[in-house]
Amino acid sequence: MNNTHRPVLLAEAVTAMISSSSFQKENALIVDGTFGRGGHSKALLEQMGSNCKLIAFDKDLEAISIAQKIIDPRLQIIHSSFAMMDQHVIAQSVDAVLLDLGISSPQIDTPGRGFSFRFDGPLDMRMDTSCGVSAAEWLASAPVEEITQVIKTFGEERYAFAIARAIVKQREEGKAVQTTLELSNVIAKTVRSREPGQDPATRTFQAIRIFINQELADLEKGLEAALDVLKVGGRLVVISFHSLEDRIVKQFIQTHAQITVPRELPIRAKDMPQGDLEIIARIKPGVLEIEENPRARSAVMRVAEKKGEAL
């Protein structure tokens, strides 16, 4: 099993975070909302001064364990979702926030976590295994309508109802799905046509994972929290891996980058009220990175900078 995790767009993310004109390496405060295996945090600490501070968040207990082994007084690790960062960080005090969304390679490649249909293991799928219900527990009681809605909404799966019905039918026969292989087999028997290069279980596994971990709700809360804690001139850097995530990030940044004023109001362009964010960049991995790490192919990094009057 390969537990090596290569952060996608590592150099680009670090550069985007520290290149604001107001960024000062010696005493900066940075939030890494998704510590994972620490790739971004370690790279950022290498670029920062001795008086800086990096606060990292993660829901995964394995990530917390890895972070606690890093001996660096500048690093503080918090076992929590990044959606709660505004409860741990003072408003308008942060120079940069990073959100690297989705799941890491070690999480996918560890059968016991239940994230992948490529390995047989318990159908768990929880980022934080200390709380909440597992995917197997949810599927053991959820009605077909709810399962259908989850798979359709978060997986954009056109066979959502057929898959949900097959899961419930097997449950009613006394064979509720308990493992990743069992769920994958149910899907394979139900989905007759396959998208080129994609396993028929891909969309369903994604959908259930997103639902179990409330990933999109966390993202929406986390973006608002990030805007609250960022100081003027601070950077928001978000790396997304599928269209549902990227759509939320794109709409959030665009909404806060502009203020709509009725055309009939006599306001000159220079007197127009400004939004909270300035759009800085949209970056995708290069050909070489995708060749070295195929999981990077769907990544999109969006960068925005907070505007306004400094406190």
C-alpha positions as CSV (number, residue, x, y, z in Angstrom):
1,M,0.0,0.0,0.0
2,N,1.3,3.4,-0.9
3,N,0.7,6.1,1.7
4,T,2.8,8.7,0.0
5,H,0.8,11.9,-0.6
6,R,1.9,14.5,-3.1
7,P,0.0,17.7,-2.7
8,V,-1.3,19.0,-6.0
9,L,-0.2,22.5,-7.1
10,L,2.1,22.7,-4.1
11,A,4.5,25.3,-5.4
12,E,1.7,27.3,-7.0
13,A,-0.3,27.4,-3.8
14,V,2.6,28.4,-1.6
15,T,3.5,31.2,-4.0
16,A,-0.1,32.5,-4.2
17,M,-0.3,32.6,-0.4
18,I,2.9,34.6,0.2
19,S,3.0,36.9,-2.8
20,S,0.5,39.5,-1.6
21,S,2.1,42.9,-1.3
22,S,1.1,43.1,2.3
23,F,2.6,39.7,3.3
24,Q,5.4,39.8,5.7
25,K,7.2,36.4,6.2
26,E,8.7,37.2,9.6
27,N,5.4,37.6,11.5
28,A,2.7,36.2,9.2
29,L,-0.3,34.3,10.5
30,I,-1.5,31.5,8.1
31,V,-4.3,29.0,8.2
32,D,-4.0,25.6,6.5
33,G,-7.6,24.5,6.7
34,T,-6.8,21.0,5.5
35,F,-3.5,19.7,7.0
36,G,-3.8,16.2,5.5
37,R,-0.3,14.8,5.5
38,G,1.3,18.2,6.0
39,G,2.7,18.8,2.6
40,H,1.5,22.4,2.2
41,S,2.1,23.3,5.9
42,K,5.7,22.1,5.8
43,A,6.4,23.9,2.5
44,L,4.8,27.1,4.0
45,L,6.9,26.9,7.2
46,E,10.0,26.6,5.1
47,Q,9.2,30.0,3.5
48,M,8.2,31.8,6.7
49,G,10.2,33.5,9.5
50,S,10.8,32.5,13.0
51,N,8.0,34.7,14.5
52,C,5.3,33.5,12.2
53,K,2.5,31.2,13.1
54,L,0.7,28.5,11.1
55,I,-2.7,27.2,12.4
56,A,-3.7,23.9,10.8
57,F,-7.1,22.2,10.9
58,D,-8.1,18.7,10.1
59,K,-11.0,16.3,11.0
60,D,-8.9,13.2,10.4
61,L,-7.4,11.8,13.5
62,E,-4.5,10.2,11.5
63,A,-3.7,13.7,10.2
64,I,-3.7,15.1,13.7
65,S,-1.3,12.3,14.8
66,I,1.1,13.1,12.0
67,A,1.0,16.9,12.8
68,Q,1.7,16.3,16.5
69,K,5.0,14.6,15.5
70,I,6.2,17.8,13.8
71,I,8.5,19.6,16.2
72,D,8.0,23.3,15.3
73,P,6.8,25.9,17.8
74,R,5.3,27.9,14.9
75,L,2.7,25.1,14.1
76,Q,-0.6,24.7,16.0
77,I,-2.8,21.8,15.0
78,I,-6.6,21.8,15.8
79,H,-8.8,18.7,15.5
80,S,-11.7,20.4,13.8
81,S,-13.3,21.2,10.4
82,F,-12.0,24.3,8.7
83,A,-15.6,25.5,8.8
84,M,-15.0,26.3,12.4
85,M,-11.8,28.4,11.9
86,D,-13.6,31.6,12.9
87,Q,-14.1,30.1,16.4
88,H,-10.4,29.6,16.8
89,V,-8.9,32.6,15.0
90,I,-9.4,36.3,15.6
91,A,-11.3,38.2,12.9
92,Q,-9.2,40.0,10.3
93,S,-5.9,38.7,11.7
94,V,-4.9,36.1,9.1
95,D,-2.5,36.7,6.1
96,A,-3.5,33.7,4.1
97,V,-6.0,30.8,4.1
98,L,-5.5,27.5,2.2
99,L,-8.2,25.0,1.6
100,D,-7.1,21.8,-0.3
101,L,-10.4,20.0,-0.7
102,G,-11.3,16.4,-1.1
103,I,-9.5,13.4,0.2
104,S,-5.8,12.5,0.2
105,S,-4.1,9.6,-1.4
106,P,-3.4,7.9,1.9
107,Q,-7.1,8.1,2.8
108,I,-8.0,6.6,-0.6
109,D,-5.4,3.9,-0.4
110,T,-6.1,2.7,3.1
111,P,-8.8,-0.1,2.9
112,G,-9.9,0.4,6.4
113,R,-11.2,3.9,5.8
114,G,-13.7,2.7,3.2
115,F,-13.2,5.5,0.7
116,S,-12.2,3.4,-2.3
117,F,-14.0,0.8,-4.4
118,R,-10.5,-0.5,-5.4
119,F,-9.9,-2.1,-2.0
120,D,-12.2,-4.3,0.1
121,G,-12.7,-2.9,3.5
122,P,-15.4,-1.7,6.0
123,L,-17.8,0.9,4.4
124,D,-16.9,3.7,6.8
125,M,-16.1,6.9,4.7
126,R,-15.9,9.2,7.7
127,M,-13.1,11.8,7.8
128,D,-13.5,12.0,11.5
129,T,-13.9,8.4,12.8
130,S,-14.5,9.7,16.4
131,C,-18.0,10.8,15.6
132,G,-21.0,10.6,13.2
133,V,-22.4,7.5,11.4
134,S,-20.5,5.5,8.9
135,A,-21.7,5.0,5.3
136,A,-22.7,1.4,6.1
137,E,-24.8,2.5,9.1
138,W,-26.5,5.2,7.0
139,L,-27.3,2.8,4.1
140,A,-28.6,0.3,6.6
141,S,-31.6,2.5,7.5
142,A,-32.0,5.3,4.9
143,P,-35.1,5.2,2.7
144,V,-34.7,4.7,-1.0
145,E,-35.8,8.3,-1.7
146,E,-33.0,9.7,0.5
147,I,-30.3,7.5,-1.0
148,T,-31.5,8.4,-4.5
149,Q,-31.3,12.2,-3.7
150,V,-27.8,11.9,-2.2
151,I,-26.4,9.9,-5.2
152,K,-28.1,12.2,-7.7
153,T,-27.2,15.5,-6.0
154,F,-23.6,14.8,-4.9
155,G,-22.6,12.3,-7.5
156,E,-24.6,13.6,-10.5
157,E,-25.3,10.0,-11.2
158,R,-28.1,9.4,-13.8
159,Y,-28.7,5.9,-12.4
160,A,-29.2,7.1,-8.9
161,F,-32.7,5.6,-8.4
162,A,-31.7,2.2,-9.8
163,I,-28.7,2.1,-7.5
164,A,-30.6,3.2,-4.5
165,R,-33.3,0.7,-5.2
166,A,-30.8,-2.1,-5.5
167,I,-29.1,-1.2,-2.2
168,V,-32.4,-1.2,-0.4
169,K,-33.6,-4.4,-2.1
170,Q,-30.4,-6.2,-0.9
171,R,-30.9,-4.8,2.6
172,E,-34.5,-6.1,2.6
173,E,-33.2,-9.5,1.7
174,G,-31.0,-9.5,4.9
175,K,-27.8,-8.6,3.1
176,A,-27.2,-4.9,3.9
177,V,-24.0,-3.7,2.4
178,Q,-21.2,-3.6,4.9
179,T,-18.1,-3.4,2.8
180,T,-16.7,-1.3,-0.1
181,L,-16.7,-4.5,-2.3
182,E,-20.3,-5.3,-1.5
183,L,-21.4,-1.8,-2.5
184,S,-19.2,-1.8,-5.6
185,N,-20.7,-5.1,-6.7
186,V,-24.3,-3.8,-6.2
187,I,-23.5,-0.8,-8.4
188,A,-21.7,-2.9,-11.1
189,K,-24.8,-5.2,-11.4
190,T,-27.1,-2.1,-11.7
191,V,-25.2,0.2,-14.0
192,R,-25.0,-1.4,-17.4
193,S,-23.2,1.4,-19.3
194,R,-19.9,2.8,-18.2
195,E,-18.2,6.1,-18.9
196,P,-14.9,5.7,-20.7
197,G,-12.1,5.3,-18.1
198,Q,-14.4,5.5,-15.1
199,D,-15.5,2.7,-12.8
200,P,-19.3,2.6,-12.5
201,A,-19.0,3.0,-8.7
202,T,-17.1,6.3,-8.9
203,R,-20.0,8.7,-8.7
204,T,-21.8,6.8,-6.0
205,F,-18.8,6.5,-3.8
206,Q,-18.1,10.3,-4.2
207,A,-21.7,11.1,-3.4
208,I,-21.9,9.1,-0.2
209,R,-18.6,10.4,1.0
210,I,-19.6,14.0,0.5
211,F,-22.9,13.4,2.3
212,I,-21.5,11.4,5.2
213,N,-18.9,14.2,5.8
214,Q,-21.1,17.2,4.9
215,E,-18.3,18.4,2.7
216,L,-20.2,21.0,0.7
217,A,-21.9,22.4,3.7
218,D,-18.5,22.6,5.4
219,L,-17.1,24.3,2.3
220,E,-19.8,27.0,2.3
221,K,-19.3,27.7,6.0
222,G,-15.5,27.6,5.6
223,L,-15.4,30.1,2.8
224,E,-17.5,32.6,4.9
225,A,-15.2,31.9,7.9
226,A,-12.1,32.4,5.8
227,L,-13.4,35.8,4.6
228,D,-14.1,36.8,8.2
229,V,-10.6,35.9,9.6
230,L,-8.6,37.3,6.6
231,K,-7.1,40.7,7.1
232,V,-7.2,43.2,4.2
233,G,-4.7,42.2,1.7
234,G,-4.8,38.5,2.8
235,R,-5.1,35.7,0.3
236,L,-7.7,33.0,0.0
237,V,-6.4,29.9,-1.9
238,V,-8.7,27.0,-2.6
239,I,-7.9,23.8,-4.5
240,S,-11.0,21.9,-5.8
241,F,-11.2,18.5,-7.4
242,H,-14.7,18.2,-8.8
243,S,-17.2,20.5,-10.3
244,L,-19.5,20.6,-7.3
245,E,-16.7,22.0,-5.1
246,D,-15.4,24.4,-7.7
247,R,-18.8,25.8,-8.5
248,I,-19.3,26.8,-4.9
249,V,-15.8,28.4,-4.7
250,K,-16.3,30.2,-8.0
251,Q,-19.7,31.6,-7.1
252,F,-18.5,32.7,-3.6
253,I,-15.5,34.6,-5.0
254,Q,-17.5,36.1,-7.8
255,T,-20.3,37.2,-5.5
256,H,-17.9,38.9,-3.1
257,A,-15.8,40.4,-5.9
258,Q,-18.6,42.6,-7.2
259,I,-21.5,44.7,-5.9
260,T,-24.5,45.2,-8.1
261,V,-25.8,48.7,-8.2
262,P,-29.0,49.7,-10.1
263,R,-28.1,51.3,-13.4
264,E,-30.4,54.3,-12.8
265,L,-28.4,55.4,-9.8
266,P,-26.2,58.4,-10.6
267,I,-22.9,56.9,-9.5
268,R,-19.5,57.4,-11.2
269,A,-17.4,54.3,-11.8
270,K,-14.7,55.5,-9.4
271,D,-17.3,56.0,-6.7
272,M,-18.8,52.5,-7.1
273,P,-18.7,50.5,-3.9
274,Q,-16.2,47.7,-4.0
275,G,-16.6,44.0,-3.2
276,D,-14.8,42.2,-0.4
277,L,-12.6,40.2,-2.7
278,E,-10.4,40.7,-5.8
279,I,-10.0,37.7,-8.2
280,I,-6.3,37.0,-8.6
281,A,-6.0,33.8,-10.5
282,R,-7.4,30.5,-11.7
283,I,-4.7,27.8,-12.1
284,K,-4.7,24.2,-13.3
285,P,-1.9,21.6,-13.0
286,G,0.6,21.4,-15.9
287,V,1.1,18.4,-18.2
288,L,4.1,17.2,-16.2
289,E,2.3,17.2,-12.9
290,I,-0.6,15.3,-14.3
291,E,1.7,12.7,-15.8
292,E,3.5,12.3,-12.5
293,N,0.2,12.4,-10.5
294,P,-2.9,11.5,-12.5
295,R,-5.2,12.5,-9.6
296,A,-4.2,16.1,-10.2
297,R,-5.9,16.2,-13.6
298,S,-9.2,17.5,-12.2
299,A,-7.7,20.1,-9.8
300,V,-8.5,23.8,-10.1
301,M,-6.9,26.4,-7.8
302,R,-8.7,29.7,-7.3
303,V,-7.0,32.7,-5.6
304,A,-8.6,35.8,-4.3
305,E,-7.4,38.7,-2.2
306,K,-9.4,40.5,0.5
307,K,-10.1,44.2,-0.2
308,G,-11.2,47.0,2.1
309,E,-9.7,49.4,4.6
310,A,-7.1,48.0,7.0
311,L,-7.9,48.1,10.7
